[in-house]
Amino acid sequence: MDTLTQFAQATGDEPAGGAAIGEAIGATAGAVVATALLAVLIAGHRSGRIKLLGRAAAFSERVSGLPGWAAFPSFVLGISLLTAVLGMYWDISLHIDNGRDDGPLANPAHFLILIGLYGALLSGVLAAALSTERPSSTAVRLGNGWWIPVGGLLIAACGAFALSGFPLDDFWHRIFGQDVTLWGPTHLMLIGGGSLAVLGGMALLSEAIGGMGRDPEREDHSRFVFMARRSLLVGGLLVALSTFQGEFDFGVPQFRQVLHPILIMLAAGIGLVAARVYLGRGGALQAVAGFVAIRGFLAIMVGGVWDQTLPHFPLYVVEALLVEAVFARASKDRSPVATGAIAGVFIGTIGLAAEWGWSHIWMPIPWQGTLLPEALIAGLVTAVAAGALGGFVGGALVRPTPERLASMGRTAHRAALGSFLVLVAVIGWGLPISDAGPRQATVALEDVQSGAERSVNATVRIDPPDAAEDPNFLNVTAWQGGGSVVSELDRVRPGVYRTTEPVPVYGGWKAMVRLHTGDSLVGVPIFLPEDRAIPAPEVPAESRFTRDFVRDLVLLQREKKDDVPAALSTIAYLAVAAIAAALLALIGWVLLRLEGAEGRRRFLRRSGRTQVREPEPV
């Protein structure tokens, strides 16, 4: 607790443009040493001199019934990703509550993220190291007797993609400043890479079961153990898809609120439909059970044990019931892509309505009627496209039936690709933010507590008075002073609003009025501390003042540099986009290889139909 207390004492001197050189060198040296030790361990295993990995794989095989090349890497992956996601949510809460830190080694959550993502990369490498011969018909040949299952290849690629975000993030901050947002490009690399590794884990399990022709986890274990393992696996996929909602979960969104229902519909469509196809009857409900177990654990740790801002999360229960109902009535010869799209219609209507109600029960910023009709239209389109894409993902991972093979063809693949492009378009539509809105606000502060730890109630008069009528949200947000406060503004009379709880205006706290209407996000500072590292002067919390509204990001991303050439920004964004596109292309290739090669080969040979060539070694 002393470490956290010391970390919370923001001074305004913390680095605002990348880590200190000493810390960057230290982190790099640690990674090099760890990599060297693991390389020695793997080389010793391959040569037969070191027995540790072989014994671990043999033990995992006895316990799970799966081949060691899948069982042990899957265990390492599960522990690693849980460690990484715990560190991620702790890290976000620390930055929301305490602002930026002194460097990568000054934040305890960074160690969990690094260890977890490194473990994910290692689990993919282990899948290759433990494969003494071609482990499955879809495996990729690396040369010199090395093979890697495509699931392991995807895990390793996702781990490498995520880990590359750490040094790139430091470079990003040095060039553009400390962009305090979860959705910065390099932050998305960290989150996205770790999240998509779950899909690699599902692929690895499918390869193992496919090669055996049976499912030993189902046959050789109790139903409870089998259900728990599979629930956590598909629940992990739903957790992974939901991480992109993080800023809304913590109540400090820096993008338009319409993206919140869009992202929930995306996660529900892909995650629940894929789980239902992958596991069969009850799969969507198992995904929700695993999701609630994992996210509940994270909430207890972050909000309870570590006493940081609590991460909220959507419920998904109604959406899961809808998916189960649609698939239960679907004909066997219908493509899972088509059935997933139909399920998406119900997710994007009834499911969206359920999440709307849930937002008023537990979410930090509830959804208002002003989100209509765009949230309904965008949410429905997203859910249908996500359901179709989830059907493709699940269908590629599961062993095919004759009916499913007949339905999965070029039309389904084109529909899945089109659905992916629709999702990109909808999210792109939701990103632009304007600074239209009221001109200024006159704020009167009434002390609730004076002295060194001053807190106030605020009365806010907006000019013009009708500019804040029916907003998406209107609140006073205070953060990064040792906690976070989101105080809704109650309407007193036209154009005049009052806080519903005291707001701290001392130390490192940053307090501001935030107004979101339509595509506009603007704010007025109430109190901003002096920040010598940027540098920036203090904006005092006077008893009464009139200040202009500015773009919300100017206040939330105070450290961001404004003098970066546009060409450099374009190059940086395109470089990150190219890396991300390469990873997505690899995911598509892996899914097609699993579906088209392994699945069709097994079915056609067992059914006595036309023979299909083995996938060419790569």
N, C-alpha and C positions, 0 to 999 in steps of 0.2 A: 504493500500500500504506500510505502514511502516513495517508491519509484514513481507511482502514478501522481502522488501529491506534488513531487518535484517537477514532473512533466507538465502539470497544470499551471505552473507559475509562468505565464507568458510575459515576456519582458519587452517585446518589440525588437529584439536583437537576433531572433532566430533567422537562419538563412532564408532568403526569399527568392533565390534564383538557383536552386540546386544544392546538393550536399557539399559539406566541407571536403576538400581534397583528401584529407587524412581518412575520413570515414569511407569515402568511395574506394580508396586503396585497400582499406581494411576489409571491406565487404568482398572486394574482388579477390583478395588473397585467400579469404576463407573459402570462397567457392572453388578456387583452383586446388586448394589442399583437399577439399572433400571429393572433388572429381578425380584427383590422382589416386586417392585411397580406394575409391570405388572401382576405378579402372584396374588396379592391382587385384582387387577381389574378384572381378569378373574374369580377368585373364587367368588367374589361378584356378578358377572353376573350370574354364574351358580346357586348361591343360591337365586337369586332374590333381593339381598340387593342393588346392584348397577345397575342403569338403563342405564349407559352411552353407553356401547357396544350395548345393545339392540336398543337404539334409533338410533345409527349410522348405524346399520344393516338395520333397518326399513327405514331410509331415503335413503340409497343406493338402497334398493329394489324398492322403489317408483320411483327413478330416472331412474334406469336401466331396471326394469321389471324382473330382475333375483332374485332368492332367496337370502336372506340376507347372508346366510352362504357362498355364492360365490361372491356376489356383493361387500361387504365391504372388504373382504380379497384381492380381485382383485384390488380394488382401492389402498389399502395400498401397495400391491406389486408393482404396477406401479410407484407410487411416490418413493418408496424405491429404486427400481432398477435404476431409472433415477438419483437419488441422488448418488448411489454407482458408476455408470459408469462415472458420471461427476467427482466425486472424484478420480476415477482411472486414467482417462486421465490427470487430473490436477496433480496428484501425479507423474505420469511418466514424465510429462514435467518438473516438479520441479526438479526431480532427474537428468534428462538429462541436465538441465540448471545450476543447483547449486550443484550437488553432493549429498552426503548423509546428513542426518539431525541429530539433537541432540537426537532424540528419537520420539516415537509415538505421543507424545503430542506437539512436536515442529513443526510438519508439518500440516498446516491447512487442507490439502486434506485428511489426515487420518481420520479426524472427519466425513467428508462426507461419506467415505467408511464404517467406522464403523456403523454410523447411518443407512446407506442404507442397509447393509447386516443384521444388527440386525432387521430392519424393514421387510426384506424378511423372516427371521425366524419367526417373530411375525405374519406375514400374514398367514403362514401355520398353526400356532397354533390357530389363530383366526378361521380358517375354522373348526377346531374341537370344539372350545369353543362355536361357534354359532350354532352348530348342536345338537339340543335337542333330536333328534331321528335320525334313519338311513337316511341320506340325499339322498343317491343314492344307486343303487344296487351294485356298485363297492366300496362303502365305507368300511373302515377297522374298526373293533370294537377294541377299546382300553381298554374296561372294565369299570365297574362302571357307565354305562350309557353314556360313551363317544364314539363317532364315529368320524372318520376323512375321508373326501373324499380323494381318492388316489391322486388327484391333490394337495390337501393341504399337504398330506404326503410327496409328492415329493418336494414341495416348502420348507417345514420345513427341510427336509433332506439336500437339497441344501444349505439352509441358514446356517445350523449347520456345514456342510462341509466347507463352505467358512469362517465362523467365526473361526473355529478351526485352520485355516491357520495363524491367527494373533499370537497366542502364539507359534505355531510351527515355524513360521518364525523367531521369536526372538531366540528360541533355535537353529535353523539352523544357524543363524548368529553367535551365541556364539561358535558353534562348528566349522563351516567352514569359517567364516568371512563374510564380507558384499558383497555377490555376486551381483554385480550391473548388473542384467539381468532380464528382464521381465519374462523369461521362466525358472526361478528357480522353483524347485518342489513346494515349499510352496506358491510361487507367483501364480503358476498355480491353486493351490487349491482355493485361493481367487478369481481369475478370473473365473475359471471353475465353481465353486459353484454358484457364482452370476449369471453367464451366463445361466446355465442350469435351474435356477429357472423360467426363461421365459417359458420353456416347461411345467413346473408345472402349470403355469398360464393358458396356453392353455388347458391343461387337465382339470383344474377346470372349465373353461368355458364350455367345452364339456359335463362334467358331469351335470352341471346345465341345459343346454339346452336339453340334453337327457332325464333328469328326467321330464321336463315339456312337452316334446313332441312338442315344438314349440320354435321359436327364437324371444323372445320379443324385443330384441335390433333391429332386422330387421323390425319387424312389428309395433312397437310403437314409432319409432323415425324417424326423417328425414333421407333421404339417405346420406346426408353429414355427419351427426353425426355418423351414422352407419359405413360409410366408414372410417371416421377418426379414430374411436375407433379400428376397426379391422386392419387398416393399421399400427397403432402404435404397436398393439400387434404382428403381424407377422414381422413388421419392427424391433421390439425389438429382435425377434429371430435371424434375420440376423445380427443385431448389436452384439448380444451375440457371434455368431459364428465367427464374424470378429475381436473380441478383441484379438485373438491369433496372429494376424498380427501386433500387436502394434509396435514392434521394427522396422519393415520395414516402418510403417506409419510415424515414427519420424525420419527416416534416420540414425539410429544407430543400424543396425542389427548385432547380434553377432553369427549368424548361416548362413549357406550357402544360397545364394540368391535363389536357386532353390526351397526352402521352401516357398517363397513368392507366386509364382503362384500355388503351391500345396495347400496352405492354402486358397487362394481365390477360387479355384475350389471346395474345400471342403465346404466352406461356401455357395457358390452359389448353389451347388448340393443339399445339405441338406435343406438349408433355403428356396430357391425359389420353389423347388419341393414340400416340405412340405406345404408351404403357398398356392400353387396352389391346392393341394388336399384338404386342410383344408377349404379354402374359396371358392373354385370353380373358375369359369371364372374370370380372372383379379386378382386372388390372388397373383401371382408372382409380378405383377406390383404394387399392393398395398404394398407388402413387400418392394420393392425398394423405394416407396414414403415415407413410414414410416422410412426406414433406412436413407435416405437422410435428412429427417426432424430432426431426432435425432442426427446423426453425424454432420450435419450442425450446430445445436445448440451447440454441444460440441466444434466444431472448433471455433465458434464465441466466446464462453466463454473463452476457454483456450488460443487461439491465439490472440484474440482481446481484450476482457475485462481484462484478467489477463496478457496479453502480454508475454506469454511463447511460447516455440517452438510449431508451429502449427501441429496438428495431421492430416495427409492426410488420404484418404480412397479410396477404389476402387469404381467403378461406378455401376456395375451390371445391367445396363439398357439393354444391348444387350442380356445378359444371360436370363433376365426375359422375353423378347420378344420371345426368342427361346423356353423357357419352355411353354409359352402360346400357341405357334404355335403347338408344339408337342402334348400337351394335347387336343387341339381343334380338332385334326385329329385322336386322339386315339379312338379305339373301346370301347364301354361301358363294355364289358366283359373282357378287359385286366386288369391285376393287376396293381395298381399304382406303385408297385415295378418295374415291367417290363417297364411301360411307363416312370418312372423316370430314369431308366437306359438308355433308348433311348434318353431322353432329355439330359442326361449326355454326350452322344456322341457329341451333338452339342455345349453344354457348353464347353467341353474340346477341341474343335477345333475353331469354330467361336467365341465363348465367350472368349476363351483364347487369340485369336488374338486381340479382342477388348480391353481387359485389357492390352495387350502388348502396344498398341497404347496409351492408357490412361496413362501408366507409363511414357511415354515421354512428356506428357502434364503437369502432376501435381505431380507425385511421386518424393520424394527426391532423390532416386537412380533409374534411369530408367533401364529397362531390355535391355540387349544387345544380339546380335546374338550368343554370346558364351554360352548362356544358352541352345542353341539347341545342340543335339536333346533331351537331357534328360528332359528339362522342358516340351516339347511337349508330350513326352511319359508318364512321371509321371503325368502331368496335366490331360491328357486324362483318364488314369486309375483312378485317383482320382475323376474326375468328374462323370464317369460312376458309380463307387462304391457309391459316395455321393448321386447321383441321385436316385439310388435304395434304399439307406437307408432313404432318404427324403420321398420317396414314402411310405415306411413302417410307418414312423413317422406320416405323414399326414393321411394315411389310418386308423391308430389306433385311431386318434383323431376325425375323422369325422363320422357322422351317416352313416351307410352302405346302399347301394342300393342292390337289389337282384343280379345284375351282379357283383358288387364288392365283395359281400360275396362269390360268387361262385369262384372268382379268388383268394381271399386271403386264402391261406392254408399253409400247411407245406412247399411246394416248395418256396412260397414267403418268408416265415419266414427264411428258410435256406439261401435264396439269400441275405436277409437283414443281417443275421449274417455273412455270407461270405464277404459281402461288408464292414462291420465294421472291420473285420480282415484285409482286403486288405488295408483299410485306415491306420490302425495301422502299417502295414508293410511298406507302402510308406513313412509315416512320419519317421519311424525308419530308413529307407534307407537314408533319407535326413539329418539325424542328424550328422553322423561322420564327423569330420573336421581334416585335416592334416596340418602339418607345412612345407610342401614342398614348394619350391619357390626360389627366389633369395637369395644370400648370404648376401648382404649388400647394403646400399645406402649412397651416398655422397650428403649432402644437403648444399646448399648455401642460406643464408637468406639475404634479402634486406629490410631494415627498411622502412615501409610506415609511421609509427608514432613511435617516440621514447619516452623515458621517462617512467613514472610510468604505463602507459597504452600502452605498446609497441605492435605493430602489424607489420607483415612482409609478404612479398611475398617469396615463396620458389621455388627454382629450384632443382629438385631431379634427380640425376644420379644413375640408378639402375645397379647393377653388378650381373650377366651378363646382357648385354643390351637387349637380347631377352626374358628375363624371365617375362617381363610385357607386352608382345605383346598380343593384343586382350584379355584384362582382363574382368571379370564380372563387376568389378569396381575398379578404382584406384583413390583415393582422399586423401585429408588432412582433417581430422576430428578434430575439437576442440569443447570441451564441458565442462560443470560443472564449468565454471568461471563466470556465470551470463547470459548464453545464449548458443547457439550452432551454429556452422558453419560447413557446409559440402562443401568444395571447390574441385571441380573436377580438376584433373591434365591433362592439355592439352599436347599433344605430340609435342615437339619442334623438335627433331630428334631421331633416334633410341636410346632407352635407356635413353633419357633425357626428363623430363616433368616439367611443371610450373603451379603453382596455378592460379586459375581464379579470386580469390578475396582475400583480406588481411586476415591473420590468427592471432588471438590474442595469445600472449605468455607472459602473466603476471598473477599475483594473483593466483587464483585457477584454471585457465584454464589448460586443459590437451589436448595438440595438438600432433597428430601423423599421419604418412603416413599409409594408409590402402590399402592393395592389396588383391584382391580376384580373384583367377584363379582356375577353376575346383573345387576340393574339398578342396583347400588350402585357409586359411585366415591368413595372416601374417601382421606385422606392424613394423614400426620404430618410436621410440619416437622423437619428435621435442622439446617439453617442457613438463615436469611434475613437479608440485610444490612439495615442501617438505611436507610430511605427517607424523606428529609426532605420530599419534595414531597407525600407522601400526607396526613399524615406517618405513619410506622410505625417502631417501635423494632426493633433487631436481635433476632433469635432466635438465641442463641449455640449453637455446636456443642460442648456440654459432653462430657466423657469418658463420662459416663453420665447418662441422664435418662429420665423417664417422662412422656409427653405423650398427650393425648387425640386420637383420630381426629376429623377434621372433614371437611366436604364438600370434595372435591378442588378445586372451583372457587374456594373461599376462598383456597387457596394459589396456584393458577395465575393467578387474576385478582385479585391482591392490590390492584391500583389501583382496582378497581371500587367505586363509591359505593353505600352501603347505605341512604341516607336519601332516595332519590328517590321521590316520591309514586307510588303504583300507577297512578293515573289517567294521569299523564304517560307512564309506561312503556307503558300500553295504547295511548294515542294515537300514540306514536312507532312502535310495532310495526305498528299498523294502517295508518299512512301509508305506511311502506315496503312493506307487503304490497299495498296498493292500487296503488302504482307498478309493482311486479313483476307483478301480475295484468294490468295494462294492457299491458305488454310481451308477456306470454304470449298475450294475446288477439290482439295484432297478429301474432305469429308464426303463430297458427292461421289468421287471415284470409289472410295471405300464402300459406301452403301451400294453402289451399282455392282461392284465386284462381289459383295456378299450375296446380293439378290440374284444377279444374273449368272454367276459362276457356280458357287457352292450349292445354292438352293436348287437351281434348275438341273445341275448334274445329278444330285441325289435323287430327285423326283423322277427324272426321265429314265435313269438306269433301273430304278426299282420298279417302275411301271412297264418296262420293256419297250419303251418308245425309242424314237431315233436317238442314237448316241450323240453326246455332246463332248467336244474336246475339253480336256482339263484346261484351266486357265494357264496361259503361258507364264512361266516364271519371269518375274521382273527383277 
